Amino acid sequence: MLVIVPCGKKKIWNVNPEAGPCEARDAYRGNLFKVCREYAEKFADRWVILSAKYGFIDPDFIIPENYDVTFKDPKTNPVKVEQLRKQAEKMGLNEYDKIVVLGGKEYINVVTKVFPASKLIAPFKGLPLGKMMQAVKKAISKGELFP
């Protein structure tokens, strides 16, 4: 099973502007990312981060510096769906039978354009941020993918 975790606006450089290049798993500092990372580390055979700037990235991908790109605002020039499809193919992400996508509607909408619907599971779709985080924490504590 593959788990796709959303990146986040808050990054290490917001906390420590002097931080240099950093692995993606440690670059994102928002609460939602932290909870989703914990979920992915507990349940996934493999997990990747969906960055609006870089696309699908492995947790050890080096992010060189702070950036502010979002799927919510096309003017920030987020990665295009066609590029995501190419990345998914090149990274072998299409080989998974089950792909769990975490995050808000923008992330889910993007991922649904990349992978077949038959493979996708968005267990916390439609929940407001606070409720989503509660549900993810509950899944982790119960040891159940979808409590």
GROMACS elastic network, one bead per residue, 0.5 to 0.9 nm:
[ bonds ]
;  ai    aj funct       b0    kb
    1    43     6  0.80139   500
    1    44     6  0.54548   500
    1    45     6  0.52535   500
    1    46     6  0.66744   500
    1    47     6  0.84255   500
    1    96     6  0.59277   500
    1    97     6  0.66838   500
    1    99     6  0.59207   500
    1   100     6  0.74389   500
    2    40     6  0.83595   500
    2    43     6  0.88984   500
    2    44     6  0.55920   500
    2    45     6  0.60574   500
    2    46     6  0.50503   500
    2    47     6  0.54517   500
    2    48     6  0.77059   500
    2    93     6  0.74737   500
    2    96     6  0.62796   500
    2    97     6  0.82677   500
    2    98     6  0.63271   500
    2   100     6  0.61708   500
    2   101     6  0.84434   500
    3    39     6  0.86658   500
    3    40     6  0.57950   500
    3    41     6  0.89549   500
    3    43     6  0.81170   500
    3    44     6  0.57152   500
    3    45     6  0.80246   500
    3    46     6  0.65609   500
    3    48     6  0.65165   500
    3    49     6  0.84768   500
    3    98     6  0.84582   500
    3    99     6  0.57665   500
    3   101     6  0.58662   500
    3   102     6  0.74480   500
    4    36     6  0.88075   500
    4    40     6  0.78296   500
    4    46     6  0.88856   500
    4    47     6  0.58287   500
    4    48     6  0.51560   500
    4    49     6  0.56509   500
    4    50     6  0.64571   500
    4    56     6  0.83226   500
    4    99     6  0.73090   500
    4   100     6  0.61555   500
    4   102     6  0.60627   500
    4   103     6  0.85404   500
    4   111     6  0.87290   500
    5    33     6  0.70634   500
    5    36     6  0.59827   500
    5    37     6  0.66645   500
    5    40     6  0.74148   500
    5    47     6  0.72757   500
    5    48     6  0.62000   500
    5    50     6  0.60547   500
    5    51     6  0.88865   500
    5   100     6  0.87162   500
    5   101     6  0.65656   500
    5   102     6  0.53843   500
    5   103     6  0.67354   500
    5   107     6  0.89239   500
    6    32     6  0.82253   500
    6    33     6  0.64522   500
    6    36     6  0.77332   500
    6    37     6  0.89635   500
    6    48     6  0.87302   500
    6    49     6  0.57070   500
    6    50     6  0.51669   500
    6    51     6  0.67661   500
    6    52     6  0.88518   500
    6   101     6  0.82808   500
    6   102     6  0.64548   500
    6   103     6  0.54656   500
    6   104     6  0.81255   500
    6   107     6  0.68156   500
    7    10     6  0.88410   500
    7    24     6  0.87037   500
    7    28     6  0.64162   500
    7    30     6  0.84657   500
    7    32     6  0.87346   500
    7    33     6  0.62156   500
    7    49     6  0.60403   500
    7    50     6  0.58831   500
    7    51     6  0.52871   500
    7    52     6  0.76821   500
    7   103     6  0.87411   500
    8    11     6  0.71090   500
    8    28     6  0.59612   500
    8    29     6  0.73321   500
    8    30     6  0.60065   500
    8    31     6  0.88536   500
    8    32     6  0.77596   500
    8    33     6  0.63804   500
    8    51     6  0.79883   500
    8    70     6  0.87995   500
    9    28     6  0.75579   500
    9    29     6  0.82227   500
    9    30     6  0.71307   500
    9    67     6  0.83927   500
    9    68     6  0.67172   500
    9    69     6  0.82037   500
    9    70     6  0.81634   500
   10    13     6  0.81336   500
   10    14     6  0.63132   500
   10    15     6  0.83183   500
   10    27     6  0.85928   500
   10    28     6  0.61136   500
   10    29     6  0.53894   500
   10    30     6  0.52413   500
   10    31     6  0.89507   500
   11    14     6  0.54839   500
   11    15     6  0.71388   500
   11    16     6  0.88454   500
   11    26     6  0.84548   500
   11    27     6  0.53144   500
   11    30     6  0.71240   500
   11    66     6  0.69991   500
   11    67     6  0.86502   500
   12    15     6  0.52409   500
   12    16     6  0.58267   500
   12    17     6  0.74769   500
   12    19     6  0.69665   500
   12    22     6  0.83813   500
   12    26     6  0.74132   500
   12    27     6  0.50721   500
   12    28     6  0.62385   500
   12    29     6  0.60776   500
   12    66     6  0.79994   500
   13    18     6  0.68854   500
   13    19     6  0.59431   500
   13    20     6  0.82012   500
   13    27     6  0.78747   500
   13    65     6  0.75140   500
   13    66     6  0.59763   500
   14    17     6  0.59827   500
   14    29     6  0.87192   500
   14    66     6  0.80185   500
   15    19     6  0.87326   500
   15    29     6  0.84978   500
   16    19     6  0.55549   500
   17    20     6  0.83049   500
   17    66     6  0.87037   500
   19    22     6  0.76930   500
   19    65     6  0.83657   500
   20    63     6  0.88932   500
   20    64     6  0.68450   500
   20    65     6  0.67986   500
   21    27     6  0.86060   500
   21    62     6  0.62958   500
   21    63     6  0.55609   500
   21    65     6  0.58737   500
   21    66     6  0.89614   500
   22    25     6  0.83199   500
   22    26     6  0.66255   500
   22    27     6  0.58220   500
   22    60     6  0.85342   500
   22    61     6  0.81146   500
   22    62     6  0.53289   500
   22    63     6  0.53931   500
   22    64     6  0.64847   500
   22    65     6  0.79054   500
   23    26     6  0.55318   500
   23    27     6  0.60768   500
   23    58     6  0.89894   500
   23    59     6  0.65277   500
   23    61     6  0.53819   500
   23    63     6  0.60752   500
   23    64     6  0.87294   500
   24    28     6  0.66303   500
   24    49     6  0.78686   500
   24    57     6  0.77339   500
   24    58     6  0.74046   500
   24    59     6  0.51107   500
   24    60     6  0.58415   500
   24    61     6  0.54839   500
   24    62     6  0.59774   500
   24    63     6  0.60052   500
   25    28     6  0.66221   500
   25    34     6  0.89719   500
   25    37     6  0.78122   500
   25    49     6  0.82525   500
   25    58     6  0.82152   500
   25    60     6  0.64692   500
   25    61     6  0.80664   500
   26    29     6  0.72635   500
   26    59     6  0.81793   500
   26    60     6  0.87457   500
   27    62     6  0.88151   500
   27    63     6  0.73036   500
   27    66     6  0.87933   500
   28    33     6  0.66418   500
   28    34     6  0.78197   500
   29    32     6  0.85363   500
   29    33     6  0.67607   500
   29    34     6  0.67592   500
   30    33     6  0.53544   500
   30    34     6  0.63557   500
   30    35     6  0.88588   500
   31    34     6  0.51052   500
   31    35     6  0.62685   500
   31    36     6  0.85808   500
   31   133     6  0.83061   500
   32    35     6  0.52633   500
   32    36     6  0.60638   500
   32    37     6  0.84353   500
   32   103     6  0.79859   500
   32   129     6  0.79083   500
   32   130     6  0.88852   500
   32   132     6  0.85492   500
   32   133     6  0.63665   500
   33    36     6  0.50838   500
   33    37     6  0.58828   500
   33    38     6  0.85176   500
   33   103     6  0.86377   500
   34    37     6  0.51304   500
   34    38     6  0.62839   500
   34    39     6  0.87425   500
   35    38     6  0.51501   500
   35    39     6  0.63091   500
   35    40     6  0.86962   500
   35   133     6  0.68331   500
   35   136     6  0.68783   500
   35   137     6  0.67664   500
   35   140     6  0.89108   500
   36    40     6  0.61054   500
   36    41     6  0.85462   500
   36   102     6  0.69287   500
   36   103     6  0.80910   500
   36   133     6  0.81189   500
   36   136     6  0.70308   500
   36   137     6  0.86312   500
   37    40     6  0.50435   500
   37    41     6  0.60512   500
   37    42     6  0.85133   500
   37    47     6  0.84501   500
   37    49     6  0.88069   500
   38    41     6  0.51360   500
   38    42     6  0.61688   500
   38    43     6  0.87238   500
   38   137     6  0.87116   500
   38   140     6  0.76528   500
   39    42     6  0.51817   500
   39    43     6  0.61714   500
   39    44     6  0.79217   500
   39   136     6  0.68423   500
   39   137     6  0.77482   500
   39   139     6  0.77065   500
   39   140     6  0.59063   500
   39   145     6  0.83432   500
   40    43     6  0.53703   500
   40    44     6  0.51217   500
   40    45     6  0.84570   500
   40    46     6  0.78114   500
   40    47     6  0.60178   500
   40    48     6  0.86350   500
   41    44     6  0.60428   500
   41    45     6  0.83442   500
   41    46     6  0.81615   500
   41    47     6  0.74228   500
   42    45     6  0.89488   500
   42   140     6  0.72829   500
   42   143     6  0.81752   500
   43    46     6  0.87080   500
   43   140     6  0.85323   500
   43   143     6  0.83454   500
   43   144     6  0.85126   500
   43   145     6  0.69618   500
   44    47     6  0.59956   500
   44   100     6  0.87034   500
   46    58     6  0.89336   500
   47    58     6  0.70966   500
   47    59     6  0.75819   500
   48    56     6  0.61993   500
   48    57     6  0.55366   500
   48    59     6  0.62226   500
   49    55     6  0.78494   500
   49    56     6  0.56692   500
   49    57     6  0.52634   500
   49    58     6  0.63013   500
   49    59     6  0.67638   500
   50    53     6  0.86748   500
   50    54     6  0.76862   500
   50    55     6  0.53566   500
   50    57     6  0.64312   500
   50    58     6  0.89990   500
   50   107     6  0.77466   500
   50   111     6  0.88411   500
   51    54     6  0.52156   500
   51    56     6  0.62657   500
   51    57     6  0.71271   500
   51    69     6  0.83232   500
   51    70     6  0.82672   500
   51    78     6  0.85384   500
   51    79     6  0.81345   500
   52    55     6  0.57599   500
   52    56     6  0.86947   500
   52    68     6  0.87617   500
   52    69     6  0.57062   500
   52    70     6  0.53060   500
   52    71     6  0.58512   500
   52    77     6  0.83715   500
   52    79     6  0.56290   500
   52    80     6  0.88022   500
   52   107     6  0.89039   500
   53    67     6  0.79343   500
   53    68     6  0.80970   500
   53    69     6  0.56615   500
   53    70     6  0.74830   500
   53    71     6  0.89141   500
   53    76     6  0.87591   500
   53    77     6  0.77017   500
   53    78     6  0.53892   500
   53    79     6  0.55836   500
   54    57     6  0.69067   500
   54    63     6  0.89652   500
   54    78     6  0.82721   500
   54    79     6  0.66071   500
   55    78     6  0.84313   500
   55    79     6  0.59445   500
   55    80     6  0.83232   500
   55    81     6  0.89958   500
   55    83     6  0.77223   500
   55    84     6  0.59676   500
   55    87     6  0.76036   500
   56    84     6  0.68210   500
   56    87     6  0.67215   500
   56    88     6  0.72603   500
   56    91     6  0.86318   500
   57    60     6  0.80264   500
   57    61     6  0.60347   500
   57    87     6  0.89120   500
   58    61     6  0.53507   500
   59    62     6  0.84379   500
   63    66     6  0.78563   500
   68    76     6  0.74312   500
   69    72     6  0.87129   500
   69    73     6  0.78016   500
   69    74     6  0.87542   500
   69    75     6  0.87133   500
   69    76     6  0.50907   500
   69    77     6  0.67941   500
   69    78     6  0.59366   500
   69    79     6  0.89255   500
   70    73     6  0.56889   500
   70    74     6  0.75028   500
   70    75     6  0.88548   500
   70    76     6  0.63463   500
   70    77     6  0.78277   500
   70    78     6  0.59824   500
   71    74     6  0.64984   500
   71    76     6  0.80383   500
   71    77     6  0.82306   500
   71    78     6  0.57172   500
   71    79     6  0.81496   500
   71   106     6  0.62849   500
   71   107     6  0.74821   500
   71   110     6  0.83219   500
   72    76     6  0.87365   500
   72    78     6  0.87587   500
   72   106     6  0.66709   500
   73    76     6  0.58089   500
   73    77     6  0.77226   500
   73    78     6  0.78904   500
   74    77     6  0.53760   500
   74    78     6  0.63846   500
   75    78     6  0.80066   500
   77    80     6  0.83833   500
   79    82     6  0.85560   500
   79    83     6  0.67657   500
   79    84     6  0.72176   500
   80    83     6  0.53805   500
   80    84     6  0.64559   500
   80    85     6  0.88820   500
   80   110     6  0.89993   500
   81    85     6  0.62068   500
   81    86     6  0.87121   500
   81   110     6  0.69475   500
   81   111     6  0.84038   500
   81   113     6  0.68150   500
   81   114     6  0.66193   500
   82    85     6  0.50876   500
   82    86     6  0.63922   500
   82    87     6  0.87105   500
   82   114     6  0.79500   500
   83    86     6  0.51001   500
   83    87     6  0.61785   500
   83    88     6  0.85907   500
   84    88     6  0.60279   500
   84    89     6  0.85673   500
   84   110     6  0.89522   500
   84   111     6  0.86076   500
   84   114     6  0.66993   500
   85    88     6  0.51055   500
   85    89     6  0.62762   500
   85    90     6  0.86483   500
   85   113     6  0.84506   500
   85   114     6  0.53902   500
   85   115     6  0.78996   500
   86    89     6  0.51850   500
   86    90     6  0.61222   500
   86    91     6  0.85136   500
   87    90     6  0.50408   500
   87    91     6  0.58528   500
   87    92     6  0.83140   500
   87    93     6  0.82428   500
   88    91     6  0.52493   500
   88    92     6  0.59894   500
   88    94     6  0.60897   500
   88   114     6  0.78537   500
   88   115     6  0.85577   500
   89    92     6  0.52380   500
   89    93     6  0.62549   500
   89    94     6  0.60541   500
   89    95     6  0.85069   500
   90    93     6  0.78126   500
   91    94     6  0.81978   500
   92    95     6  0.56721   500
   92    96     6  0.80781   500
   93    96     6  0.61333   500
   93    99     6  0.86580   500
   94    97     6  0.79511   500
   94    99     6  0.88567   500
   94   115     6  0.71352   500
   94   116     6  0.89583   500
   96    99     6  0.65486   500
   96   119     6  0.77890   500
   97   118     6  0.86087   500
   97   119     6  0.56563   500
   97   120     6  0.85708   500
   98   118     6  0.84384   500
   98   120     6  0.62139   500
   98   121     6  0.71920   500
   99   115     6  0.85004   500
   99   119     6  0.56994   500
   99   121     6  0.60532   500
   99   122     6  0.85035   500
  100   119     6  0.83518   500
  100   120     6  0.59294   500
  100   122     6  0.58081   500
  100   123     6  0.74359   500
  101   107     6  0.78908   500
  101   108     6  0.64685   500
  101   111     6  0.74615   500
  101   120     6  0.70985   500
  101   121     6  0.62441   500
  101   122     6  0.51480   500
  101   123     6  0.77153   500
  101   124     6  0.87399   500
  101   125     6  0.88999   500
  102   107     6  0.76892   500
  102   108     6  0.73090   500
  102   121     6  0.88201   500
  102   122     6  0.63241   500
  102   123     6  0.75483   500
  102   124     6  0.70013   500
  102   125     6  0.78835   500
  103   106     6  0.79427   500
  103   107     6  0.59572   500
  103   108     6  0.67848   500
  103   122     6  0.84877   500
  103   124     6  0.78131   500
  103   125     6  0.77196   500
  103   129     6  0.84524   500
  103   132     6  0.81829   500
  104   107     6  0.56303   500
  104   108     6  0.63609   500
  104   109     6  0.86772   500
  104   124     6  0.85936   500
  104   125     6  0.70346   500
  104   126     6  0.75563   500
  104   127     6  0.80921   500
  104   128     6  0.81442   500
  104   129     6  0.75695   500
  104   132     6  0.87864   500
  105   109     6  0.58387   500
  105   110     6  0.84662   500
  105   125     6  0.70537   500
  105   126     6  0.71385   500
  106   109     6  0.51648   500
  106   110     6  0.62617   500
  106   111     6  0.87015   500
  107   110     6  0.52007   500
  107   111     6  0.61750   500
  107   112     6  0.86106   500
  108   111     6  0.51635   500
  108   112     6  0.61174   500
  108   113     6  0.88469   500
  108   122     6  0.72355   500
  108   125     6  0.77858   500
  109   112     6  0.52682   500
  109   113     6  0.67505   500
  110   113     6  0.54213   500
  110   114     6  0.69122   500
  111   114     6  0.51492   500
  111   115     6  0.64020   500
  111   120     6  0.85004   500
  112   115     6  0.56804   500
  112   116     6  0.69859   500
  112   117     6  0.64548   500
  112   120     6  0.74461   500
  113   116     6  0.78144   500
  113   117     6  0.87099   500
  115   118     6  0.83786   500
  115   119     6  0.70707   500
  115   120     6  0.71759   500
  116   119     6  0.57215   500
  116   120     6  0.68879   500
  117   120     6  0.51929   500
  117   121     6  0.81711   500
  118   121     6  0.84004   500
  121   124     6  0.89778   500
  121   125     6  0.89918   500
  122   125     6  0.53757   500
  123   145     6  0.83509   500
  123   146     6  0.62880   500
  124   127     6  0.59265   500
  124   131     6  0.86969   500
  124   132     6  0.59103   500
  124   133     6  0.89557   500
  124   135     6  0.72096   500
  124   136     6  0.77696   500
  124   146     6  0.83673   500
  125   128     6  0.87365   500
  125   132     6  0.81045   500
  126   132     6  0.84334   500
  127   130     6  0.79437   500
  127   131     6  0.58096   500
  127   132     6  0.53001   500
  127   133     6  0.89850   500
  127   135     6  0.88830   500
  128   131     6  0.54274   500
  128   132     6  0.59541   500
  128   133     6  0.86554   500
  129   132     6  0.50273   500
  129   133     6  0.62130   500
  129   134     6  0.86733   500
  130   133     6  0.52458   500
  130   134     6  0.63167   500
  130   135     6  0.87083   500
  131   135     6  0.60877   500
  131   136     6  0.85678   500
  132   135     6  0.50830   500
  132   136     6  0.61404   500
  132   137     6  0.85644   500
  133   136     6  0.51222   500
  133   137     6  0.61116   500
  133   138     6  0.84974   500
  134   137     6  0.51408   500
  134   138     6  0.60708   500
  134   139     6  0.86377   500
  135   139     6  0.61837   500
  135   140     6  0.86774   500
  135   146     6  0.83638   500
  135   147     6  0.75459   500
  136   139     6  0.50864   500
  136   140     6  0.63127   500
  136   141     6  0.87168   500
  136   145     6  0.86114   500
  136   146     6  0.82781   500
  136   147     6  0.86263   500
  137   140     6  0.50909   500
  137   141     6  0.61525   500
  137   142     6  0.85666   500
  138   141     6  0.51293   500
  138   142     6  0.60191   500
  138   143     6  0.82524   500
  138   144     6  0.82868   500
  138   146     6  0.88544   500
  138   147     6  0.69381   500
  139   142     6  0.52739   500
  139   143     6  0.57791   500
  139   144     6  0.50048   500
  139   145     6  0.56908   500
  139   146     6  0.59455   500
  139   147     6  0.53067   500
  140   143     6  0.50574   500
  140   144     6  0.65944   500
  140   145     6  0.75261   500
  140   147     6  0.89550   500
  141   144     6  0.78834   500
  142   145     6  0.86018   500
  142   147     6  0.73527   500
  143   146     6  0.89338   500
  143   147     6  0.84477   500
  144   147     6  0.55614   500
